[in-house]
Amino acid sequence: MPIENSGRFRVLAVVVVGALGLGYLAYTGFREPAVPSAAVAPGGVAGKSGAGGAPGGMASPVETVRVRPAELVVEATAVGSLRSNESVVLRPETAGRIAAINFRDGVAVAKGSVLIALDAATQAAELEQARASFALAQANHQRSLDLFARQFISQQALDNTQAGLKVQAAAVAVALARFEKMRIRAPFSGIVGLRNVSVGDYVKEGQELVNLEDIRTLKIDFRLPEAYLGRLEPGQRLEVASDAMPGRLFPAVLDAIDPLIDAGGRAIALRALLPNGEGQLRPGMFVRVRLLFEKRSDVLLIPEHAVVPDRKAPYVYRVADGKARRAPIRTGTRRDGQVEVVEGLAAGDEIVTAGQLKLRDGAAVRPVGGGAAATGAEDESRTGGKAAEGTGR
């Protein structure tokens, strides 16, 4: 009996040992190597992982673009309103009844032409009376001069007649001024508006009769932030666009800069002049103003999101030999999601535009997406399109 139990125990031990051996062979045959083949040195010794990037020495996927020279236009845009070069609402200085209207609504009139005449019968009679008195005083003074020459009157009598002559001359001037106030003239050449009165209406002193506008030249009033103050000077060229005439640009010139900056909005009030000889634009219209400060070519522009801020200096990652190298830069003008690189990069450099936050200097990178194609003989139009796409994010 003990001999039979001992045999069974040996058989069971052989079976267990065999099962363990088969399990070990299966484990060692099918498990993955502890070190990736890419990280094994030629001599068969596993090397250390890269300086940065994905774990295990894998290259980090990033998006890149090539730095290309471009044209940089430094400009400012604003919205403004058109105003007449000269604008006035004609009003009578004295009350009276309208005797004549010498214009048609909306037509051009010349400077000095009588537009509206009030009934001036009383003023005309007063003027005639003053002229008659002046003529009499003039005759009396002439006789006094003859008598004084023959020593028939004194110097005092001559002075009295001379003073009377001056008084009557002043009376003529007063009567003429009153008469002229009954005739409303155009103070400048322009286009009259729509009148609100008719012949026979009695108008009061200061009542609005009609407006007169000089639109051969228009004024453009607009505002810009105070940051542009150092770039502004009279005589600069502007481009003006109106929704009423899409696709057309009108040239204008900066005419005046308000010396007072608005303390509430920190804005500068500006006025430009726009020639309007054809009369296509009208006062009161809304316009868009584009002020060109400078235009430079061969400027290095990169997407703003490629720049990593830093306390010392901003930097980007430049890709060279499959590695990301930290490159400090000095930036300039910013425009439409792009920034000018003044120092730190050269034309043709490939920089990282997405994925740089997980990189370190010297990390292995692998360009993916559209950026990977922007290498070698990639044409500028395609590179520019990629930069524009990145800017729009």
CORGIBEL-V28069 format. One record per residue. N is the residue number from 1. PSI is psi as a letter, one per 40 degrees, with the letter a starting at -180 (none if undefined). NEAR is the number of other ideal C-beta (glycine too) atoms within 10 Angstrom. D_LAST is the distance of its C-alpha to the last C-alpha in Angstrom with 1 decimal. Layout:
N	PSI	NEAR	D_LAST
N	PSI	NEAR	D_LAST
//
This chain:
1	d	5	87.3
2	d	5	85.6
3	d	6	85.4
4	d	7	83.6
5	d	8	81.0
6	d	9	80.4
7	d	9	79.6
8	d	9	77.1
9	d	9	75.3
10	d	9	75.0
11	d	8	73.6
12	d	10	70.9
13	d	10	70.0
14	d	10	69.6
15	d	10	67.3
16	d	9	65.0
17	d	10	64.9
18	d	10	64.0
19	d	10	61.2
20	d	10	59.7
21	d	10	59.9
22	d	10	58.2
23	d	10	55.3
24	d	10	54.9
25	d	10	54.8
26	d	10	52.2
27	d	9	50.0
28	d	8	50.3
29	d	7	49.8
30	e	7	46.6
31	i	8	44.6
32	i	6	41.5
33	i	8	42.2
34	d	6	41.3
35	h	15	39.5
36	i	14	37.0
37	d	7	38.5
38	d	10	35.6
39	e	14	36.7
40	h	13	40.5
41	i	10	42.0
42	d	6	44.2
43	e	6	47.3
44	e	6	46.3
45	h	8	45.4
46	h	13	42.1
47	i	14	39.7
48	i	8	37.4
49	i	16	33.7
50	i	21	31.1
51	d	14	30.0
52	a	17	26.7
53	a	24	24.3
54	i	16	25.3
55	i	7	28.7
56	e	11	31.7
57	e	16	30.4
58	i	15	27.8
59	h	18	24.9
60	h	20	21.5
61	h	15	18.8
62	i	25	15.9
63	h	21	13.3
64	i	29	14.5
65	i	25	14.6
66	h	22	17.6
67	h	22	18.1
68	i	21	19.4
69	i	13	21.3
70	i	19	19.9
71	h	10	21.3
72	h	19	20.3
73	h	13	21.3
74	h	16	21.8
75	i	14	22.2
76	i	17	22.4
77	i	12	22.2
78	i	18	24.3
79	i	10	26.2
80	i	22	30.0
81	i	14	33.2
82	i	20	36.0
83	i	17	39.5
84	i	21	42.8
85	d	17	44.2
86	h	16	47.3
87	h	16	47.8
88	i	15	50.9
89	h	10	52.6
90	h	19	56.3
91	i	14	58.7
92	i	21	62.5
93	e	14	64.1
94	i	14	67.2
95	i	12	67.9
96	i	21	69.5
97	h	13	69.7
98	h	20	67.6
99	d	15	70.0
100	i	12	67.7
101	h	19	64.0
102	f	14	63.5
103	i	18	60.0
104	i	9	57.9
105	h	11	54.6
106	e	10	51.5
107	i	8	53.5
108	i	14	53.5
109	i	19	56.4
110	i	10	57.8
111	h	11	58.2
112	e	10	61.5
113	i	11	62.3
114	h	15	63.9
115	d	19	61.5
116	h	23	63.6
117	h	17	67.2
118	i	20	68.8
119	h	15	72.5
120	f	20	74.1
121	d	9	77.9
122	d	12	78.7
123	d	20	76.8
124	d	14	78.4
125	d	12	81.9
126	d	18	81.2
127	d	20	80.0
128	d	12	83.2
129	d	13	85.3
130	d	21	83.6
131	d	15	84.2
132	d	12	87.9
133	d	17	88.4
134	d	21	86.7
135	d	12	89.0
136	d	13	92.1
137	d	20	90.9
138	d	14	90.4
139	d	12	94.0
140	d	16	95.5
141	d	18	93.8
142	d	11	95.1
143	d	11	98.6
144	d	20	98.3
145	d	13	97.4
146	d	10	100.5
147	d	14	102.7
148	d	16	101.3
149	d	10	102.0
150	e	7	105.6
151	f	7	105.6
152	d	10	106.4
153	i	17	103.5
154	i	11	102.0
155	d	8	98.6
156	d	7	97.5
157	d	13	98.3
158	d	16	96.2
159	d	12	93.3
160	d	15	93.5
161	d	20	93.3
162	d	15	90.3
163	d	12	88.5
164	d	18	89.3
165	d	19	87.8
166	d	12	84.5
167	d	12	84.4
168	d	21	84.8
169	d	14	82.1
170	d	12	79.7
171	d	18	80.7
172	d	19	79.9
173	d	12	76.4
174	d	12	75.8
175	d	21	77.0
176	d	15	74.9
177	d	12	71.7
178	d	18	72.4
179	d	18	72.9
180	d	15	69.7
181	e	16	67.7
182	e	21	68.7
183	h	17	66.8
184	h	22	63.0
185	i	16	61.6
186	h	20	58.2
187	e	13	57.1
188	i	15	54.8
189	h	15	54.0
190	a	22	51.3
191	h	19	50.8
192	i	20	52.5
193	a	16	50.8
194	h	8	52.4
195	i	20	55.7
196	e	12	56.7
197	i	16	60.5
198	i	8	63.3
199	h	11	66.7
200	e	9	69.1
201	i	14	66.6
202	h	12	67.6
203	i	20	64.8
204	i	10	64.7
205	h	11	64.0
206	e	10	60.2
207	h	14	59.3
208	h	13	56.3
209	d	21	57.4
210	i	20	54.6
211	i	17	51.6
212	h	22	51.4
213	h	19	48.1
214	h	20	47.6
215	e	21	44.5
216	d	17	45.2
217	h	15	42.7
218	i	26	40.0
219	i	20	38.6
220	h	25	34.9
221	h	15	34.3
222	i	23	30.8
223	i	18	29.4
224	i	19	27.0
225	i	13	26.1
226	e	13	28.8
227	d	10	26.6
228	e	15	27.2
229	d	11	31.0
230	e	7	31.7
231	e	13	30.1
232	h	15	32.1
233	i	8	35.5
234	i	12	37.5
235	e	7	37.5
236	i	16	33.8
237	i	12	32.5
238	i	24	30.2
239	h	15	28.8
240	h	22	29.3
241	i	16	27.9
242	h	17	29.3
243	d	9	28.3
244	d	12	31.9
245	g	13	31.7
246	i	7	28.3
247	e	5	27.6
248	i	11	30.2
249	h	13	29.8
250	h	18	32.7
251	i	10	33.6
252	i	25	34.6
253	h	14	35.8
254	h	20	35.2
255	d	16	38.6
256	i	13	38.8
257	h	15	37.0
258	h	13	38.2
259	e	7	39.6
260	h	7	38.8
261	h	16	35.3
262	h	12	34.5
263	d	7	34.9
264	d	6	33.1
265	e	10	29.8
266	f	11	30.1
267	i	17	29.8
268	h	20	31.9
269	h	15	33.7
270	i	24	33.9
271	h	16	36.0
272	i	23	35.7
273	h	16	38.2
274	h	21	37.5
275	h	13	40.3
276	f	20	41.0
277	d	8	44.2
278	e	7	43.5
279	f	11	42.8
280	d	12	39.7
281	i	21	37.9
282	i	15	39.6
283	i	16	39.6
284	e	9	37.5
285	i	17	34.6
286	h	11	31.0
287	i	23	29.2
288	h	15	25.9
289	h	23	26.7
290	h	16	24.9
291	h	22	26.6
292	h	13	26.2
293	d	13	27.0
294	i	10	26.7
295	h	10	25.5
296	i	13	25.3
297	i	8	25.0
298	f	10	24.4
299	h	18	21.8
300	h	21	19.7
301	h	24	16.0
302	i	26	13.4
303	i	23	9.7
304	d	17	10.2
305	e	14	8.9
306	e	25	11.7
307	h	19	14.2
308	h	16	16.2
309	i	7	18.3
310	i	10	22.0
311	d	5	25.1
312	d	6	26.8
313	i	12	24.0
314	i	17	20.3
315	i	19	19.9
316	i	24	17.9
317	h	25	19.2
318	h	20	20.8
319	h	20	21.8
320	h	12	25.5
321	f	6	27.9
322	e	12	25.7
323	i	19	25.4
324	h	28	22.7
325	h	18	24.3
326	h	16	23.3
327	h	17	23.2
328	i	13	23.5
329	i	23	22.2
330	h	12	22.9
331	i	16	20.2
332	b	17	20.9
333	i	16	19.2
334	i	12	15.6
335	h	16	14.1
336	f	9	11.1
337	e	15	8.7
338	i	20	11.3
339	i	21	14.4
340	h	19	17.9
341	h	24	19.8
342	d	13	23.4
343	i	11	24.9
344	e	17	24.3
345	i	17	22.8
346	i	10	24.3
347	h	11	23.2
348	e	10	22.8
349	i	21	21.7
350	h	19	19.3
351	i	26	17.0
352	h	24	14.9
353	e	28	11.2
354	h	18	11.0
355	e	20	14.2
356	e	23	15.8
357	d	7	16.7
358	e	11	19.4
359	i	22	20.8
360	i	13	24.0
361	h	13	25.5
362	e	13	27.1
363	i	23	25.4
364	h	19	25.5
365	i	26	22.2
366	h	16	21.5
367	h	21	18.6
368	i	14	17.2
369	a	14	15.1
370	d	17	14.3
371	d	23	14.7
372	d	14	18.3
373	e	13	19.3
374	f	23	18.4
375	i	14	21.8
376	b	6	25.3
377	f	4	25.9
378	h	14	22.4
379	i	10	22.4
380	d	11	20.5
381	d	9	19.1
382	d	13	17.4
383	d	20	16.1
384	d	15	14.9
385	d	13	13.0
386	d	23	11.3
387	d	23	10.4
388	d	13	9.1
389	d	13	7.0
390	d	21	5.6
391	d	18	5.6
392	e	9	3.8
393	none	10	0.0
//
